[in-house]
């Protein structure tokens, strides 16, 4: 059993997808946690739709007890987008923020993952600093942190952009979630990453792989065609070594998203994800 791997939300979700709304996992939460633990993971992630289902069924305290009983000590929750839009304004996401904060108060996650918004990259990161600082203050009061996941099809498109924003915010509880797919599909080199990243800025990492060529849109490629670690074209060993050089050495998230992967029985999928990720780290 490895104490270094985290089954991020989509890896254990079964036959569902970010393209669905709601994207709630069809796998019962107790079966899901059992499979995660038996595959040797040390923790797990859940998306907002799953958290909503938990809240309305067993409740967050029961989920926390269930995780502890399985020896799953690390929890991540996601995903807040458009967090800079004030409550009540068009496009605001306070329904997600409120849900994740309610969950965080009970589950004490390692961090709350945030994105930005799909579209062209921002030319004014500075305008995002104040609302992100406010978000981090709220998270700090609950004993958790905020991790920004950069995505090449979004406003915060690259890890260097994310690092610039973290620097502008200057809050100890704001850092980065580094996803291999988003690093390499954004065309960011490991040298650029090494220059951009400061010590302590990395809160989490997600390992995954992909074929050399993008098929469809970037968003379609990321949710339908990822492959297991080591079965694609990414320099995952180089990425892991560079991140270790920056002081990060786990726990390592594994995030496999694909049309074929989600059709597998969850226990089998998780074992494959764990075994292949271990060969990389």
C-alpha positions as CSV (number, residue, x, y, z in Angstrom):
1,X,0.0,0.0,0.0
2,X,1.3,3.4,-0.9
3,X,0.8,6.4,1.3
4,X,1.6,8.7,-1.6
5,X,-1.4,8.5,-4.0
6,X,-4.7,10.3,-4.0
7,X,-7.7,9.1,-6.1
8,X,-8.9,12.5,-7.4
9,X,-12.6,12.9,-8.0
10,X,-13.0,11.7,-11.6
11,X,-10.7,8.7,-11.2
12,X,-13.1,7.0,-8.9
13,X,-16.4,8.5,-10.3
14,X,-17.3,5.7,-12.6
15,X,-19.5,6.3,-15.6
16,X,-20.0,10.1,-15.4
17,X,-18.2,13.1,-16.9
18,X,-17.6,16.8,-16.5
19,X,-19.7,17.2,-19.6
20,X,-22.8,16.1,-17.7
21,X,-25.0,18.2,-15.4
22,X,-25.3,17.0,-12.8
23,X,-22.1,15.0,-13.0
24,X,-22.9,12.9,-9.8
25,X,-21.1,9.6,-9.6
26,X,-23.4,6.6,-10.0
27,X,-21.2,4.6,-7.6
28,X,-22.5,4.5,-4.0
29,X,-20.1,6.4,-1.8
30,X,-19.4,3.5,0.5
31,X,-18.5,1.3,-2.5
32,X,-16.3,4.1,-3.9
33,X,-14.3,4.6,-0.7
34,X,-13.8,0.8,-0.3
35,X,-12.4,0.6,-3.8
36,X,-10.2,3.6,-3.3
37,X,-8.7,2.2,-0.1
38,X,-8.3,-1.3,-1.5
39,X,-6.3,0.1,-4.5
40,X,-3.8,1.5,-2.0
41,X,-4.8,5.2,-2.2
42,X,-4.3,7.4,0.9
43,X,-7.2,9.8,0.1
44,X,-9.7,11.0,-2.4
45,X,-11.4,13.9,-4.1
46,X,-15.0,14.7,-4.7
47,X,-16.7,17.2,-7.0
48,X,-19.5,19.6,-6.0
49,X,-22.3,17.3,-7.4
50,X,-21.1,14.4,-5.3
51,X,-20.9,16.6,-2.2
52,X,-24.4,17.7,-2.8
53,X,-25.6,14.1,-3.0
54,X,-23.7,13.3,0.2
55,X,-25.1,16.2,2.1
56,X,-28.7,15.2,1.1
57,X,-28.2,11.6,2.1
58,X,-25.7,10.5,4.8
59,X,-24.3,13.9,5.6
60,X,-20.7,15.2,5.7
61,X,-20.0,13.9,9.2
62,X,-20.9,10.3,8.2
63,X,-18.7,10.7,5.1
64,X,-15.8,11.8,7.3
65,X,-16.3,8.8,9.6
66,X,-16.5,6.5,6.6
67,X,-13.2,7.9,5.2
68,X,-11.5,7.5,8.6
69,X,-12.6,4.0,8.9
70,X,-11.0,3.2,5.6
71,X,-7.8,4.9,6.5
72,X,-8.3,7.7,4.0
73,X,-6.7,10.7,5.7
74,X,-6.5,13.1,2.7
75,X,-9.5,14.8,1.2
76,X,-9.8,17.3,-1.7
77,X,-13.0,19.0,-2.9
78,X,-13.7,20.9,-6.1
79,X,-14.4,23.0,-8.2
80,X,-15.2,26.8,-7.8
81,X,-15.1,28.8,-11.0
82,X,-15.9,32.5,-11.6
83,X,-15.1,33.2,-7.9
84,X,-14.5,36.9,-8.7
85,X,-18.1,37.6,-9.5
86,X,-20.0,39.1,-6.5
87,X,-22.9,37.1,-5.0
88,X,-26.1,37.8,-6.9
89,X,-24.5,39.1,-10.0
90,X,-24.9,37.2,-13.4
91,X,-22.6,34.2,-13.6
92,X,-21.8,34.0,-9.9
93,X,-21.1,30.6,-8.3
94,X,-21.9,31.2,-4.7
95,X,-24.1,28.1,-4.6
96,X,-21.0,26.0,-5.3
97,X,-18.8,28.1,-2.9
98,X,-21.4,27.8,-0.1
99,X,-21.7,24.0,-0.6
100,X,-17.9,23.5,-0.6
101,X,-17.4,25.6,2.5
102,X,-20.1,23.7,4.3
103,X,-18.3,20.5,3.4
104,X,-14.9,21.9,4.3
105,X,-16.1,22.9,7.8
106,X,-16.7,19.2,8.5
107,X,-14.3,17.3,6.3
108,X,-11.3,19.6,6.8
109,X,-9.9,19.0,3.2
110,X,-6.3,19.5,2.4
111,X,-7.5,22.2,-0.1
112,X,-10.5,23.4,-2.1
113,X,-9.7,23.4,-5.8
114,X,-10.7,26.3,-8.0
115,X,-10.5,26.9,-11.7
116,X,-11.3,30.1,-13.5
117,X,-13.6,30.2,-16.6
118,X,-13.4,28.7,-20.0
119,X,-12.4,31.2,-22.7
120,X,-9.4,33.3,-23.8
121,X,-6.6,33.8,-21.3
122,X,-6.8,36.8,-19.0
123,X,-4.8,40.0,-19.8
124,X,-5.5,41.4,-16.3
125,X,-4.6,38.9,-13.6
126,X,-4.2,41.7,-11.1
127,X,-7.9,42.3,-11.1
128,X,-8.4,38.7,-9.7
129,X,-6.1,39.2,-6.8
130,X,-8.5,40.9,-4.4
131,X,-11.4,38.5,-4.8
132,X,-9.0,35.5,-4.5
133,X,-7.6,36.9,-1.3
134,X,-11.1,37.2,0.1
135,X,-11.8,33.6,-0.9
136,X,-8.6,32.5,0.8
137,X,-9.5,34.4,4.0
138,X,-12.8,32.5,4.1
139,X,-11.1,29.2,3.5
140,X,-8.5,29.9,6.2
141,X,-11.2,30.5,8.7
142,X,-12.4,26.9,8.0
143,X,-8.9,25.5,8.4
144,X,-8.3,24.8,4.7
145,X,-6.6,26.3,1.6
146,X,-7.3,27.3,-2.0
147,X,-5.5,25.6,-4.8
148,X,-5.7,27.1,-8.3
149,X,-5.8,24.7,-11.2
150,X,-4.6,26.3,-14.4
151,X,-6.2,25.0,-17.7
152,X,-5.1,25.9,-21.2
153,X,-8.7,26.6,-22.4
154,X,-9.4,29.0,-19.5
155,X,-8.7,32.5,-18.3
156,X,-5.8,31.3,-16.1
157,X,-4.3,29.2,-18.8
158,X,-0.8,28.2,-17.7
159,X,1.2,27.4,-14.6
160,X,3.3,30.5,-14.9
161,X,0.1,32.6,-15.1
162,X,-1.1,30.8,-12.0
163,X,2.1,31.4,-10.2
164,X,2.0,35.1,-11.1
165,X,-1.5,35.3,-9.6
166,X,-0.5,33.5,-6.4
167,X,2.4,36.0,-6.1
168,X,0.0,38.9,-6.5
169,X,-2.4,37.6,-3.9
170,X,0.4,37.0,-1.4
171,X,-1.7,34.8,0.9
172,X,-0.2,31.7,2.6
173,X,-3.3,29.7,1.9
174,X,-3.3,30.2,-1.9
175,X,-1.2,27.9,-4.0
176,X,-1.3,25.8,-7.2
177,X,-2.7,22.5,-8.3
178,X,-0.4,21.3,-11.0
179,X,-2.1,18.9,-13.4
180,X,0.2,17.2,-15.9
181,X,-2.4,17.3,-18.7
182,X,-2.8,21.0,-18.4
183,X,0.9,21.6,-18.2
184,X,1.8,19.7,-21.3
185,X,-1.3,20.6,-23.4
186,X,-0.6,24.3,-22.6
187,X,2.9,23.8,-24.2
188,X,4.6,24.8,-21.0
189,X,8.1,23.4,-20.8
190,X,9.6,22.0,-17.6
191,X,12.2,24.8,-17.7
192,X,9.5,27.4,-17.8
193,X,7.8,25.6,-14.9
194,X,11.0,25.5,-12.9
195,X,11.5,29.2,-13.3
196,X,7.9,30.1,-12.4
197,X,7.5,27.9,-9.3
198,X,8.6,29.1,-5.9
199,X,9.1,26.9,-2.9
200,X,5.9,26.0,-1.2
201,X,3.6,27.2,-4.0
202,X,2.6,23.7,-5.0
203,X,-0.4,22.4,-2.9
204,X,-1.2,19.4,-5.1
205,X,-0.3,17.5,-8.2
206,X,-2.4,15.4,-10.6
207,X,-0.7,12.8,-12.8
208,X,-2.2,11.6,-16.1
209,X,-1.1,11.1,-19.7
210,X,-2.3,11.7,-23.3
211,X,-1.5,10.9,-26.9
212,X,0.8,13.3,-28.8
213,X,-2.0,14.9,-30.8
214,X,-5.1,16.6,-29.5
215,X,-8.4,15.1,-30.8
216,X,-11.3,17.5,-31.0
217,X,-11.3,20.6,-28.8
218,X,-8.9,20.8,-25.8
219,X,-11.9,20.4,-23.5
220,X,-13.0,17.3,-25.3
221,X,-9.5,15.9,-25.3
222,X,-9.1,16.4,-21.6
223,X,-12.4,14.7,-20.6
224,X,-12.6,12.0,-23.2
225,X,-9.1,10.9,-24.1
226,X,-6.6,10.9,-21.2
227,X,-4.7,7.7,-20.8
228,X,-3.0,5.9,-17.9
229,X,0.3,7.3,-16.7
230,X,3.2,6.1,-18.8
231,X,1.0,5.1,-21.7
232,X,1.1,8.4,-23.5
233,X,3.5,11.1,-24.6
234,X,4.0,13.3,-21.5
235,X,7.4,13.5,-19.8
236,X,5.9,12.5,-16.4
237,X,9.2,11.4,-14.9
238,X,10.7,14.7,-15.8
239,X,7.7,16.6,-14.3
240,X,7.9,14.5,-11.1
241,X,11.6,15.1,-10.7
242,X,11.3,18.8,-11.4
243,X,8.5,19.1,-8.8
244,X,10.5,17.2,-6.2
245,X,13.3,19.6,-6.9
246,X,10.9,22.4,-5.9
247,X,10.2,20.6,-2.6
248,X,7.0,18.8,-3.5
249,X,7.0,15.0,-2.8
250,X,3.3,14.1,-2.6
251,X,0.8,13.0,-2.0
252,X,0.4,12.6,-5.7
253,X,-3.0,12.8,-7.2
254,X,-4.0,10.6,-10.1
255,X,-6.6,12.0,-12.5
256,X,-7.6,9.7,-15.4
257,X,-10.5,10.9,-17.5
258,X,-11.6,9.1,-20.6
259,X,-14.5,7.6,-22.3
260,X,-13.0,4.1,-22.0
261,X,-11.7,4.4,-18.5
262,X,-15.1,5.5,-17.0
263,X,-16.7,2.4,-18.4
264,X,-14.5,0.0,-16.4
265,X,-15.6,-1.3,-13.0
266,X,-14.5,1.2,-10.5
267,X,-12.3,-1.1,-8.5
268,X,-10.5,-2.3,-11.6
269,X,-10.1,1.3,-12.9
270,X,-8.6,2.5,-9.6
271,X,-6.2,-0.4,-9.4
272,X,-4.9,0.4,-13.0
273,X,-4.6,4.1,-12.1
274,X,-2.7,3.3,-9.0
275,X,-0.3,0.8,-10.5
276,X,0.6,2.9,-13.5
277,X,1.1,6.1,-11.4
278,X,3.4,4.2,-9.0
279,X,5.7,3.4,-11.9
280,X,6.1,7.1,-12.6
281,X,6.7,8.2,-9.0
